[in-house]
């Protein structure tokens, strides 16, 4: 089990910050904008190819910009280390925008602003070398905002796993579907996840899976919702396989022995991340004719006589009115909103969010304003990190796999366990920062954090206490509580609670219909899936890696199917 927890923790840690979404909330690399150069526009540029170094989030890379006397002709990128699913996609979007608009001063790609900023700075460097006019180096006037009306059968708000699952299902059931995503890059929290999907192994395994979730929820989950989820999770796995998703392995996750956690992989057999799920779902949605609008944020549901008939939305260039026969909310959670955490999940206040930075709860608020029922039990999808300032969450594996956790004074807190249980134990202590303890066997986990100055190494417990400022007697007591801390050198690594998602939100039934606060009956025309509607599945602790993605796709598909059926008769 310890080996299993190690595998899960390493994968989760690596991919949680693979995209810029979580990373962008950290202190950012300093971006030096090129000084403005007084150049007469009529002088024209010096045609040619110019180079610069782009200081990417995961390392430097070269770019080259080819210009004529008046236009950007081409932009080439060297070998970059940005994650392909987020940073790499942002580079391509920025390149296309710059060439099309003939300026470096284009909008940053939301969801990958760090990569966008440093890339824009490097392109400006090249254009300055080419004697570019100021119009190519400074922001253009803001565009005039237009009013747009879009008629559709099913409107899906949110472009993550739940959103695309809904859109695909609705389209496959004959509906005209529009999907809007507020960020420029689709994928939500799934695209910055490990791409793990939890699912029952067989029909016989369904009751066991339900019982496991109920046990982890201390019997405070909705058994009907869980039974539907567990039974249909088998089809969710098959659905993804039908889109070409391949699994590297199935392993146990959480505290259950059954190998229900499916790890997605590349064709070459290496670990994949959430893009292994999002990319084929997006491709299938577009193949089915789903209209995908990015950079468009839903702001308000349109309600008439208690029924939802559409939604308002906005982008940088337009205000939208979507007239829809059914709306699916798939907007994610709220763990990136301190305001909503204070109100609905106080345990997570101040914890660093590793989910998509767009997890700020707009869909939740939209549902509440439309009269939806909600439920919050105070839990969070907890995690551990070394420090939010680290640019690569691979370092945070040092926080996940500790043999034991102690307070900063050395007082024993708990032995290492599954990461949601670790989170519960750490939060119960009332502290905000801890040390994770390792002996020689944990060298590979501990030393990356030490290299960044977030830990200590010593040959004796006494020396470790002295270096870290812990009380030697308290620290020795912690070492005495486990035989696994037996071989020097010893390590103490900084550990802080973090989150990878939120718990609580809109109440739904097994048809993914949102229930009304007034009477607990379905609100006609409104469906929800994913983190925005997860209160029925959890209590305080996250049960297993892959649960959130699996729930999102399972209920997303149900939401889309039922929304399409409603659209046929409405």
C-alpha positions as CSV (number, residue, x, y, z in Angstrom):
1,X,0.0,0.0,0.0
2,X,2.9,2.4,0.8
3,X,4.3,1.8,-2.7
4,X,0.9,2.4,-4.2
5,X,0.5,5.7,-2.3
6,X,3.9,6.7,-3.5
7,X,3.0,6.1,-7.2
8,X,-0.3,8.0,-6.9
9,X,1.3,10.9,-5.1
10,X,4.1,11.3,-7.5
11,X,1.8,11.2,-10.5
12,X,-0.7,13.6,-8.9
13,X,2.0,16.0,-7.9
14,X,3.7,16.0,-11.2
15,X,0.6,16.8,-13.2
16,X,-1.3,19.0,-10.9
17,X,0.9,21.9,-11.9
18,X,1.8,20.7,-15.4
19,X,-0.5,23.5,-16.8
20,X,0.0,27.1,-15.9
21,X,-3.4,27.2,-14.3
22,X,-2.3,26.4,-10.8
23,X,1.2,27.7,-11.3
24,X,0.0,31.2,-12.3
25,X,-1.1,31.8,-8.7
26,X,2.4,31.5,-7.5
27,X,5.0,34.3,-7.4
28,X,5.8,34.7,-11.0
29,X,9.1,35.0,-12.9
30,X,10.0,38.6,-13.5
31,X,9.1,39.6,-17.0
32,X,11.1,42.4,-18.4
33,X,9.2,44.3,-21.1
34,X,11.4,45.8,-23.7
35,X,11.7,49.6,-23.4
36,X,9.7,51.6,-25.9
37,X,11.8,52.8,-28.8
38,X,10.9,56.0,-30.5
39,X,10.6,54.8,-34.1
40,X,8.8,56.6,-36.9
41,X,6.2,54.3,-38.3
42,X,6.8,55.4,-41.8
43,X,10.4,54.3,-41.7
44,X,9.4,50.7,-42.0
45,X,11.1,47.6,-40.5
46,X,14.3,46.1,-41.5
47,X,13.3,42.9,-43.3
48,X,14.9,39.8,-42.0
49,X,14.9,37.2,-39.2
50,X,15.6,38.1,-35.6
51,X,16.1,36.0,-32.6
52,X,15.6,36.2,-28.8
53,X,15.5,34.0,-25.8
54,X,12.2,33.3,-24.1
55,X,12.4,32.8,-20.4
56,X,9.7,30.1,-20.1
57,X,8.3,28.9,-16.9
58,X,10.1,25.6,-17.2
59,X,13.3,26.9,-18.8
60,X,14.6,29.1,-21.6
61,X,14.1,28.5,-25.3
62,X,14.9,30.4,-28.5
63,X,12.4,32.0,-30.8
64,X,12.9,33.7,-34.2
65,X,10.7,36.3,-35.8
66,X,10.8,36.9,-39.6
67,X,9.5,40.2,-40.8
68,X,9.1,42.1,-44.0
69,X,9.2,45.9,-44.1
70,X,5.7,46.1,-42.8
71,X,4.5,42.7,-41.5
72,X,5.3,39.8,-39.2
73,X,5.8,37.0,-41.7
74,X,6.6,34.1,-39.4
75,X,7.4,33.1,-35.8
76,X,9.4,30.0,-35.0
77,X,9.8,28.4,-31.6
78,X,12.8,26.4,-30.5
79,X,12.6,23.4,-28.2
80,X,10.5,24.5,-25.3
81,X,9.8,22.8,-22.0
82,X,6.3,24.2,-21.4
83,X,3.6,21.6,-21.0
84,X,2.1,20.9,-24.4
85,X,-1.4,20.7,-23.1
86,X,-1.4,24.3,-21.7
87,X,1.8,26.2,-22.2
88,X,2.5,24.7,-25.6
89,X,-1.1,25.5,-26.7
90,X,-0.8,29.0,-25.5
91,X,2.4,29.5,-27.6
92,X,0.6,28.4,-30.7
93,X,-2.4,30.6,-30.0
94,X,-0.2,33.6,-29.3
95,X,1.8,33.0,-32.5
96,X,-1.4,32.8,-34.6
97,X,-2.7,36.0,-33.0
98,X,0.5,38.0,-33.5
99,X,0.8,37.0,-37.2
100,X,-2.9,37.7,-37.9
101,X,-3.0,41.0,-36.0
102,X,0.5,42.0,-37.1
103,X,1.5,43.0,-33.6
104,X,3.2,41.6,-30.5
105,X,0.7,43.3,-28.2
106,X,-2.1,40.7,-28.5
107,X,-4.3,39.4,-25.6
108,X,-2.6,37.0,-23.3
109,X,-4.0,33.5,-23.3
110,X,-6.1,33.0,-20.2
111,X,-5.2,29.9,-18.4
112,X,-1.5,30.3,-19.4
113,X,-0.7,33.9,-18.7
114,X,2.9,33.3,-17.5
115,X,3.9,31.6,-20.7
116,X,2.0,34.2,-22.7
117,X,3.8,37.1,-21.0
118,X,7.3,35.9,-21.4
119,X,6.6,34.9,-25.0
120,X,5.2,38.3,-25.8
121,X,8.2,40.0,-24.3
122,X,10.6,37.9,-26.4
123,X,8.7,38.7,-29.6
124,X,8.8,42.4,-28.7
125,X,12.6,42.0,-28.4
126,X,12.8,40.7,-31.9
127,X,10.5,43.4,-33.3
128,X,12.6,46.1,-31.5
129,X,15.7,44.7,-33.2
130,X,13.8,45.1,-36.5
131,X,13.0,48.7,-35.9
132,X,9.3,48.0,-35.6
133,X,6.8,50.9,-35.2
134,X,5.2,51.5,-31.9
135,X,1.9,50.2,-33.2
136,X,3.4,46.7,-33.2
137,X,4.8,47.1,-29.7
138,X,2.0,48.8,-27.7
139,X,-1.6,47.8,-26.9
140,X,-4.2,48.7,-29.6
141,X,-7.4,50.6,-28.7
142,X,-9.9,48.4,-26.9
143,X,-12.4,46.9,-29.4
144,X,-16.0,48.0,-29.3
145,X,-18.2,45.6,-27.5
146,X,-21.0,44.2,-29.6
147,X,-24.3,42.5,-28.7
148,X,-24.8,38.9,-29.9
149,X,-27.7,36.5,-29.7
150,X,-27.2,32.8,-30.2
151,X,-30.0,30.3,-30.5
152,X,-29.1,26.7,-29.6
153,X,-30.8,23.5,-28.2
154,X,-28.3,22.8,-25.4
155,X,-25.9,25.3,-23.9
156,X,-23.0,23.9,-22.0
157,X,-21.2,26.3,-19.7
158,X,-17.7,25.0,-19.0
159,X,-15.1,23.3,-21.1
160,X,-13.6,20.6,-18.8
161,X,-14.4,16.9,-18.5
162,X,-18.0,17.4,-17.4
163,X,-18.6,20.0,-20.1
164,X,-17.3,18.0,-23.0
165,X,-18.9,14.8,-21.8
166,X,-22.2,16.7,-21.7
167,X,-21.7,18.3,-25.1
168,X,-20.8,15.0,-26.8
169,X,-23.8,13.2,-25.2
170,X,-26.2,16.0,-26.2
171,X,-24.9,16.1,-29.8
172,X,-25.1,12.3,-30.1
173,X,-28.7,12.5,-29.0
174,X,-29.5,14.9,-31.8
175,X,-29.2,18.3,-30.2
176,X,-27.6,21.5,-31.6
177,X,-25.0,22.2,-28.9
178,X,-23.0,25.3,-28.0
179,X,-20.2,25.0,-25.4
180,X,-18.7,28.1,-23.9
181,X,-15.4,28.2,-21.9
182,X,-14.3,31.4,-20.1
183,X,-10.6,30.7,-20.6
184,X,-8.8,30.6,-23.9
185,X,-7.7,27.0,-23.3
186,X,-10.3,24.3,-22.7
187,X,-9.8,21.5,-20.2
188,X,-10.6,23.0,-16.8
189,X,-9.0,21.2,-13.8
190,X,-8.9,17.9,-15.8
191,X,-6.2,19.2,-18.1
192,X,-3.9,20.0,-15.2
193,X,-4.7,16.7,-13.5
194,X,-3.0,13.2,-13.6
195,X,-5.7,12.0,-16.0
196,X,-6.8,9.2,-13.7
197,X,-10.3,7.9,-14.0
198,X,-11.9,5.8,-11.2
199,X,-14.3,3.1,-12.2
200,X,-15.9,-0.1,-11.1
201,X,-14.2,-3.2,-12.4
202,X,-17.4,-5.2,-13.1
203,X,-21.1,-5.3,-12.3
204,X,-20.2,-7.4,-9.3
205,X,-17.8,-4.7,-8.1
206,X,-20.5,-1.9,-8.2
207,X,-21.9,-2.6,-4.7
208,X,-18.4,-2.8,-3.2
209,X,-17.5,0.6,-4.8
210,X,-20.7,2.2,-3.4
211,X,-20.0,0.8,0.0
212,X,-16.4,2.1,-0.1
213,X,-17.6,5.7,-1.0
214,X,-20.2,5.6,1.7
215,X,-17.6,4.4,4.2
216,X,-15.2,7.3,3.3
217,X,-18.1,9.7,3.5
218,X,-19.0,8.3,7.0
219,X,-22.4,7.4,5.6
220,X,-23.2,11.0,4.8
221,X,-23.3,10.7,1.0
222,X,-26.3,10.1,-1.2
223,X,-26.4,6.3,-1.9
224,X,-28.7,6.7,-5.0
225,X,-26.3,9.1,-6.6
226,X,-23.3,6.9,-5.8
227,X,-25.1,3.7,-7.1
228,X,-25.8,5.5,-10.4
229,X,-22.2,6.7,-10.6
230,X,-20.6,3.3,-9.8
231,X,-22.9,1.4,-12.2
232,X,-22.3,3.8,-15.0
233,X,-18.6,4.3,-14.4
234,X,-18.1,1.1,-16.3
235,X,-19.6,2.8,-19.3
236,X,-17.5,5.9,-18.7
237,X,-14.3,3.8,-19.0
238,X,-15.7,2.2,-22.2
239,X,-16.7,5.6,-23.6
240,X,-13.2,6.9,-23.1
241,X,-11.7,3.8,-24.7
242,X,-14.0,4.4,-27.6
243,X,-12.4,7.8,-28.1
244,X,-9.0,6.2,-28.2
245,X,-7.9,6.7,-24.6
246,X,-5.5,4.0,-23.4
247,X,-4.6,2.9,-19.9
248,X,-1.1,2.4,-18.6
249,X,-2.3,0.5,-15.6
250,X,-5.1,0.0,-13.1
251,X,-4.1,0.3,-9.5
252,X,-5.8,0.7,-6.1
253,X,-6.4,4.3,-5.0
254,X,-7.5,5.7,-1.7
255,X,-7.8,3.0,1.0
256,X,-9.7,0.4,-1.1
257,X,-7.8,-2.6,-2.4
258,X,-9.5,-2.9,-5.7
259,X,-7.5,-1.6,-8.7
260,X,-10.1,0.9,-9.9
261,X,-7.9,3.8,-10.7
262,X,-7.2,3.9,-14.5
263,X,-4.0,5.8,-15.4
264,X,-4.2,7.2,-18.9
265,X,-1.0,7.0,-21.1
266,X,0.7,8.1,-24.3
267,X,0.9,5.8,-27.2
268,X,4.5,5.1,-26.3
269,X,3.5,3.7,-23.0
270,X,4.6,6.7,-20.8
271,X,2.4,8.5,-18.3
272,X,-0.1,10.9,-19.8
273,X,-1.9,13.8,-18.1
274,X,-5.4,15.1,-18.3
275,X,-4.9,16.1,-21.9
276,X,-5.2,12.4,-22.7
277,X,-8.9,12.7,-21.8
278,X,-9.6,16.3,-22.8
279,X,-8.1,16.2,-26.3
280,X,-10.1,13.3,-27.6
281,X,-13.3,14.6,-26.0
282,X,-12.8,18.0,-27.6
283,X,-12.1,16.4,-31.0
284,X,-15.2,14.2,-30.7
285,X,-17.3,17.2,-29.8
286,X,-16.1,19.2,-32.7
287,X,-16.6,16.2,-35.0
288,X,-20.2,16.1,-33.9
289,X,-20.7,19.8,-34.8
290,X,-20.6,21.3,-31.3
291,X,-19.8,25.0,-31.4
292,X,-17.0,25.6,-29.0
293,X,-16.5,29.3,-27.9
294,X,-13.5,30.1,-25.8
295,X,-12.9,33.3,-23.9
296,X,-16.6,33.5,-23.2
297,X,-17.7,33.6,-19.6
298,X,-21.2,32.7,-18.4
299,X,-22.6,35.3,-16.1
300,X,-26.3,34.7,-15.5
301,X,-29.0,32.1,-16.2
302,X,-32.1,33.4,-17.9
303,X,-35.1,32.2,-15.9
304,X,-38.7,32.6,-17.0
305,X,-41.6,31.3,-14.9
306,X,-39.2,29.3,-12.8
307,X,-37.7,27.6,-15.9
308,X,-34.2,28.1,-17.4
309,X,-34.4,29.2,-21.0
310,X,-30.8,30.3,-21.6
311,X,-27.9,32.3,-20.2
312,X,-26.1,35.6,-20.5
313,X,-22.3,35.6,-21.1
314,X,-19.5,38.0,-22.0
315,X,-16.2,38.1,-23.8
316,X,-13.7,40.9,-24.4
317,X,-15.5,41.8,-27.6
318,X,-19.2,40.9,-27.1
319,X,-22.1,40.5,-24.7
320,X,-24.0,37.3,-25.5
321,X,-27.5,36.2,-25.0
322,X,-27.9,32.4,-25.5
323,X,-31.4,31.2,-26.0
324,X,-31.4,27.5,-25.1
325,X,-33.9,24.8,-24.5
326,X,-31.6,23.4,-21.8
327,X,-28.5,24.6,-20.0
328,X,-25.8,22.4,-18.4
329,X,-23.6,24.0,-15.7
330,X,-20.1,22.3,-15.8
331,X,-18.1,25.2,-14.4
332,X,-15.9,23.5,-11.8
333,X,-15.5,24.2,-8.2
334,X,-14.5,27.2,-6.0
335,X,-11.2,26.4,-4.3
336,X,-9.5,29.3,-6.1
337,X,-11.9,31.7,-4.4
338,X,-11.0,32.7,-0.9
339,X,-14.3,34.5,-0.5
340,X,-16.3,31.3,-1.3
341,X,-14.0,29.1,0.8
342,X,-14.6,31.4,3.8
343,X,-18.4,30.9,3.3
344,X,-18.6,27.3,2.2
345,X,-15.4,25.5,3.1
346,X,-13.6,27.3,6.0
347,X,-11.2,24.4,6.4
348,X,-9.5,25.3,3.2
349,X,-9.1,29.0,3.7
350,X,-5.6,30.0,3.0
351,X,-4.7,26.7,1.4
352,X,-2.9,26.9,-1.9
353,X,-5.2,25.8,-4.8
354,X,-3.6,23.5,-7.3
355,X,-6.7,23.2,-9.4
356,X,-7.4,25.3,-12.5
357,X,-7.1,29.0,-11.6
358,X,-10.6,29.5,-13.0
359,X,-12.1,27.5,-10.1
360,X,-13.8,30.5,-8.6
361,X,-17.4,29.4,-8.5
362,X,-19.2,31.4,-11.1
363,X,-21.5,28.4,-12.0
364,X,-22.3,27.9,-8.4
365,X,-23.4,31.5,-8.0
366,X,-25.4,31.4,-11.2
367,X,-27.2,28.3,-10.0
368,X,-28.0,29.9,-6.6
369,X,-29.3,33.0,-8.2
370,X,-31.6,30.9,-10.3
371,X,-33.0,29.2,-7.2
372,X,-31.0,26.1,-7.0
373,X,-30.6,24.1,-3.8
374,X,-27.1,23.7,-2.4
375,X,-25.3,21.6,0.1
376,X,-22.0,22.1,1.9
377,X,-20.5,19.8,4.5
378,X,-17.3,21.7,5.2
379,X,-14.9,19.3,3.4
380,X,-12.3,20.0,0.7
381,X,-10.4,17.9,-1.8
382,X,-7.2,18.2,0.2
383,X,-3.6,17.8,-0.9
384,X,-0.1,18.7,0.3
385,X,2.7,20.9,-1.2
386,X,6.1,22.1,-0.1
387,X,5.5,25.7,-1.1
388,X,3.3,27.5,-3.6
389,X,6.3,29.5,-4.9
390,X,8.0,26.5,-6.4
391,X,7.8,26.6,-10.2
392,X,7.6,22.8,-10.7
393,X,5.3,20.8,-8.5
394,X,7.6,17.8,-8.9
395,X,9.2,19.2,-5.8
396,X,6.0,18.9,-4.0
397,X,6.3,15.1,-4.1
398,X,8.5,15.8,-1.1
399,X,5.4,16.8,0.8
400,X,3.2,13.9,-0.2
401,X,5.2,10.8,0.7
402,X,6.5,11.6,4.2
403,X,6.8,8.7,6.6
404,X,5.4,11.0,9.4
405,X,4.3,14.5,9.9
406,X,5.2,16.8,12.8
407,X,4.5,20.4,13.8
408,X,7.2,23.0,13.4
409,X,8.2,22.4,17.0
410,X,8.6,18.6,16.4
411,X,5.3,17.5,18.0
412,X,4.0,14.3,16.3
413,X,0.9,14.8,14.1
414,X,0.4,11.6,12.2
415,X,2.0,8.9,10.1
416,X,2.0,9.3,6.4
417,X,-1.1,8.0,4.6
418,X,-3.3,8.6,1.5
419,X,-3.1,12.3,0.7
420,X,-6.7,13.2,1.6
421,X,-6.2,11.5,5.0
422,X,-2.9,13.4,5.4
423,X,-4.8,16.6,4.7
424,X,-7.4,15.8,7.4
425,X,-4.7,15.0,9.9
426,X,-2.7,18.2,9.2
427,X,-5.8,20.5,9.3
428,X,-7.0,18.9,12.6
429,X,-3.8,20.0,14.3
430,X,-4.6,23.6,13.7
431,X,-1.3,24.5,12.2
432,X,-0.5,25.9,8.8
433,X,3.0,24.6,8.2
434,X,4.6,21.3,9.1
435,X,7.6,19.1,8.5
436,X,7.5,15.7,6.7
437,X,10.0,13.3,8.1
438,X,12.1,10.8,6.0
439,X,15.0,8.5,6.6
440,X,17.5,7.3,4.0
441,X,14.9,5.3,2.2
442,X,13.1,8.6,1.4
443,X,16.1,10.3,-0.2
444,X,14.6,10.6,-3.7
445,X,11.4,12.2,-2.3
446,X,13.1,14.6,0.2
447,X,16.2,15.9,-1.6
448,X,14.4,17.9,-4.3
449,X,12.8,20.1,-1.6
450,X,16.1,20.5,0.1
451,X,17.7,21.7,-3.1
452,X,15.2,24.6,-3.1
453,X,15.8,25.4,0.6
454,X,12.7,23.9,2.0
455,X,14.1,21.3,4.3
456,X,17.0,19.9,6.4
457,X,19.2,16.8,6.3
458,X,21.2,15.4,9.3
459,X,22.9,12.2,10.5
460,X,21.2,12.3,13.9
461,X,17.8,13.2,15.3
462,X,19.6,15.7,17.6
463,X,21.3,17.4,14.6
464,X,18.0,17.5,12.7
465,X,16.3,19.2,15.6
466,X,19.0,21.8,15.9
467,X,19.1,22.6,12.2
468,X,15.3,22.9,11.9
469,X,14.6,24.5,15.3
470,X,12.4,21.7,16.5
471,X,12.4,20.5,20.1
472,X,14.7,17.4,20.2
473,X,12.5,15.5,22.7
474,X,9.4,16.0,20.7
475,X,11.1,15.1,17.5
476,X,12.6,11.9,19.1
477,X,9.1,11.0,20.2
478,X,7.9,11.3,16.6
479,X,10.8,9.1,15.4
480,X,10.0,6.5,18.1
481,X,6.4,6.1,16.8
482,X,7.5,4.3,13.6
483,X,10.1,1.8,12.8
484,X,10.3,3.2,9.2
485,X,12.4,6.1,10.5
486,X,15.4,4.0,11.3
487,X,18.3,4.7,9.0
488,X,20.3,7.9,8.7
489,X,20.5,10.4,7.1
490,X,17.3,11.9,8.3
491,X,15.2,14.6,6.5
492,X,12.7,17.2,7.5
493,X,10.8,18.7,4.6
494,X,8.4,21.7,4.7
495,X,4.8,20.6,4.2
496,X,1.8,22.9,3.7
497,X,-1.9,21.9,3.1
498,X,-3.2,22.6,-0.4
499,X,-6.3,21.7,-2.4
500,X,-7.0,20.2,-5.8
501,X,-10.7,20.9,-5.7
502,X,-13.7,21.9,-3.6
503,X,-16.5,19.9,-2.1
504,X,-20.1,21.1,-2.0
505,X,-22.3,22.9,-4.5
506,X,-25.6,22.4,-6.4
507,X,-27.8,19.5,-5.6
508,X,-28.7,17.2,-8.4
509,X,-30.6,14.0,-8.9
510,X,-29.6,10.9,-10.9
511,X,-30.7,12.5,-14.1
512,X,-28.2,15.4,-13.4
513,X,-31.2,17.8,-13.0
514,X,-30.5,20.7,-10.7
515,X,-32.9,20.7,-7.8
516,X,-34.8,23.8,-6.6
517,X,-34.2,25.3,-3.1
518,X,-37.9,26.0,-2.8
519,X,-39.3,22.4,-3.2
520,X,-36.3,20.1,-4.0
521,X,-37.9,19.4,-7.4
522,X,-36.0,19.7,-10.7
523,X,-35.6,23.1,-12.2
524,X,-36.8,22.7,-15.7
525,X,-34.1,23.3,-18.3
526,X,-31.2,23.2,-15.8
527,X,-28.6,20.4,-15.5
528,X,-25.2,20.2,-13.8
529,X,-22.3,17.9,-13.6
530,X,-18.8,17.8,-12.2
531,X,-17.3,19.7,-9.3
532,X,-20.1,22.4,-9.3
533,X,-22.5,19.7,-8.3
534,X,-20.6,17.2,-6.1
535,X,-22.1,17.5,-2.6
536,X,-23.9,14.2,-2.8
537,X,-20.8,12.2,-3.3
538,X,-18.4,13.3,-0.5
539,X,-18.3,14.3,3.2
540,X,-14.9,15.5,4.5
541,X,-12.4,13.4,2.6
542,X,-11.8,12.7,-1.0
543,X,-12.2,9.0,-1.4
544,X,-9.7,8.2,-4.2
545,X,-7.7,9.6,-7.1
546,X,-9.7,9.8,-10.3
547,X,-13.1,10.2,-8.5
548,X,-13.7,13.8,-9.6
549,X,-12.9,13.1,-13.3
550,X,-15.0,10.0,-13.3
551,X,-18.0,11.6,-11.7
552,X,-17.7,14.6,-14.1
553,X,-17.8,12.4,-17.2
554,X,-20.4,10.0,-15.9
555,X,-22.9,12.7,-14.8
556,X,-21.9,14.9,-17.7
557,X,-23.0,12.3,-20.2
558,X,-26.2,11.9,-18.3
559,X,-26.8,15.6,-18.2
560,X,-26.2,15.9,-22.0
561,X,-28.5,13.1,-22.8
562,X,-31.4,14.4,-20.8
563,X,-30.9,18.0,-21.9
564,X,-31.1,16.8,-25.5
565,X,-34.3,14.9,-24.8
566,X,-35.8,17.9,-23.2
567,X,-34.8,20.1,-26.1
568,X,-36.8,17.8,-28.5
569,X,-40.1,18.5,-26.7
570,X,-39.6,22.1,-25.4
